[in-house]
């Protein structure tokens, strides 16, 4: 057996990595987030629908950045044990925040909870046709992120319309999308 594929060596490496994570040696966080900033001010003749589309595009860019981030891959790597134990699952929240940087209006925030159960990973395994837990978890997490962003945006859309009506979006605007994951019980 080669030095690289020695099972004892691989298991020792996994144990060392887990010990580092538990000891706080690594910088593991339970969330993945992305922030986008739009500094292009809309014209004075822009309709409220166009300005609302601008806010949606900023949120969409933040979502795309969060879905492709390395932090998302680290979250997916934590799903190694999910699916192996029938009672093991995870819960989390997807939050969307829109900040009006040139206006006194407070941030508009929407939060959408989600839950990942082993059946989700079984369905992802059928779709991806791979047994890699991290690849299946990435598919599930990206789907939950997408659904959560849309649900959170729908929740906060009336407040965004109020902000557009107050012309709070006529300056610099930022959006932050965060997916937070915690073990379920």
C-alpha positions in Angstrom: 0.0 0.0 0.0 1.4 3.4 -0.9 2.3 6.1 1.6 -0.5 8.4 0.1 -3.3 5.9 0.3 -2.5 4.4 3.7 -5.9 4.4 5.5 -4.3 4.9 8.9 -2.5 8.0 7.6 -5.7 9.4 6.1 -7.6 8.8 9.4 -4.9 10.4 11.4 -5.0 13.5 9.1 -8.8 13.7 9.6 -8.4 13.4 13.4 -5.8 16.2 13.4 -8.1 18.4 11.4 -11.0 17.8 13.7 -8.9 18.5 16.7 -7.7 21.8 15.2 -11.3 22.8 14.5 -12.4 22.0 18.0 -9.4 23.8 19.5 -10.2 26.9 17.6 -7.0 26.6 15.5 -8.8 27.1 12.3 -10.9 30.1 11.3 -14.1 28.1 10.8 -17.3 30.1 10.9 -20.8 28.8 10.6 -21.8 31.2 7.9 -21.0 32.3 4.3 -21.8 35.8 3.3 -21.1 38.3 0.5 -21.6 42.0 0.2 -22.1 44.0 -2.9 -22.1 47.8 -3.3 -23.7 49.9 -6.1 -22.2 53.3 -6.4 -23.9 54.2 -9.7 -26.7 56.7 -8.8 -29.9 56.2 -10.8 -31.1 59.1 -13.0 -33.6 61.5 -11.6 -36.0 60.4 -14.3 -35.9 56.7 -13.4 -39.2 55.1 -12.5 -39.8 53.4 -9.1 -39.9 50.0 -10.9 -36.5 50.6 -12.5 -35.1 51.6 -9.1 -36.6 48.6 -7.5 -35.0 46.4 -10.2 -31.7 48.0 -9.3 -32.1 46.9 -5.7 -33.0 43.4 -6.8 -29.9 43.2 -9.1 -27.7 44.2 -6.2 -29.2 41.4 -4.0 -28.8 39.0 -6.9 -25.1 39.9 -7.3 -24.6 39.4 -3.6 -26.3 36.0 -3.8 -24.2 34.9 -6.7 -21.0 35.9 -4.9 -22.1 34.1 -1.7 -23.0 30.9 -3.6 -19.6 30.8 -5.3 -17.6 31.7 -2.2 -15.0 29.5 -0.5 -16.9 29.8 2.7 -19.8 28.0 1.1 -17.4 25.1 0.2 -16.3 25.0 3.8 -19.9 24.7 5.0 -20.5 21.9 2.5 -17.4 20.1 3.8 -19.1 20.0 7.2 -21.8 17.8 5.9 -19.7 14.6 5.8 -21.7 12.9 8.5 -25.2 14.1 7.4 -27.0 11.3 5.7 -25.1 8.6 7.5 -27.2 9.0 10.6 -31.0 9.1 10.0 -31.6 11.6 12.9 -28.8 14.0 12.0 -29.8 17.2 10.3 -29.0 20.9 10.2 -30.9 24.2 10.5 -30.0 27.6 9.3 -31.1 31.0 8.2 -30.7 33.0 5.0 -30.6 36.7 5.6 -30.7 39.6 3.1 -29.9 43.1 4.1 -30.1 46.2 2.0 -28.2 49.3 3.3 -28.9 52.8 2.1 -25.5 54.4 2.6 -26.4 58.0 1.6 -29.7 58.2 3.5 -30.8 58.1 7.1 -33.2 55.2 6.5 -32.3 52.1 8.5 -31.3 48.9 6.8 -34.0 46.7 5.4 -33.5 43.1 6.5 -35.3 39.9 5.6 -34.6 36.4 7.1 -35.8 33.0 5.9 -35.2 29.9 8.0 -34.4 26.5 6.4 -33.7 22.9 7.5 -31.6 20.3 5.8 -32.5 16.7 6.4 -30.8 13.5 5.1 -33.6 13.0 2.5 -32.4 16.2 0.8 -29.0 14.8 0.4 -30.4 11.5 -1.0 -32.3 13.5 -3.6 -29.1 15.6 -4.3 -27.2 12.3 -4.7 -29.7 11.2 -7.4 -29.4 14.5 -9.2 -25.6 14.7 -9.1 -25.0 11.0 -9.5 -22.1 11.1 -7.1 -21.7 9.9 -3.6 -19.4 12.7 -2.5 -21.0 14.2 0.6 -19.5 17.6 0.0 -20.7 17.8 -3.6 -24.2 16.8 -2.6 -24.2 19.2 0.4 -23.1 22.0 -1.9 -26.0 21.4 -4.2 -28.4 21.4 -1.3 -26.9 24.5 0.3 -27.0 26.4 -2.9 -30.7 25.5 -3.4 -31.5 26.5 0.2 -29.6 29.8 -0.4 -31.5 30.5 -3.6 -34.9 29.7 -2.1 -34.0 31.6 1.1 -32.9 34.7 -0.7 -36.1 34.8 -2.8 -38.3 34.2 0.4 -36.4 36.9 2.3 -36.6 39.4 -0.6 -40.4 38.8 -0.9 -40.7 39.5 2.9 -38.8 42.8 2.6 -40.2 43.9 -0.7 -42.9 46.2 0.8 -40.2 47.9 2.9 -38.0 48.3 -0.2 -41.0 49.9 -2.0 -41.3 52.4 0.9 -37.6 53.1 0.7 -37.9 53.8 -3.0 -40.9 56.0 -2.3 -38.8 58.0 0.2 -36.0 58.2 -2.5 -33.6 56.5 0.0 -32.1 54.6 -2.9 -30.9 57.6 -4.8 -27.4 57.3 -3.5 -25.0 54.5 -2.8 -26.7 51.2 -1.9 -25.3 48.0 -0.5 -26.7 44.5 -0.1 -25.4 41.6 2.0 -26.6 38.0 1.7 -25.7 35.5 4.5 -26.4 31.9 5.0 -25.9 30.7 8.6 -25.8 27.0 9.4 -26.1 25.4 12.8 -26.5 21.7 13.8 -30.1 20.6 14.3 -31.3 18.4 17.1 
